[in-house]
């Protein structure tokens, strides 16, 4: 039976506020999201990442490609015409993917709003 070393990951929860329209309609400008910092990233996840020559951004992790310097991710905007993504700034290192967006909690999604 093979044994594998346990890999400790430091996970924590936090909040981020969306600025801009690049992730519309999934996320809108002003939405607040719950983020699992340090989470493993899979293709299709919405992530918070350090972007080249830009502040932190929220994008969709499209796919990962191998590189001699370690894995690199191609990030996409859901609203391609409303923001920049890897088509403009290239791939980002896996270490630049800081966390996975779990959910939008403010403003509350329509099914959770109280009916008056």
PyMOL commands that set and color helices and strands:
alter all, ss='L'
color gray80, all
select helices_A, chain A and resi 80-82+86-89+94-96+110-112
alter helices_A, ss='H'
color red, helices_A
select strands_A, chain A and resi 12-17+32-37+46-50+56-65+72-76+92-93+97-106
alter strands_A, ss='S'
color yellow, strands_A
deselect
rebuild
show_as cartoon
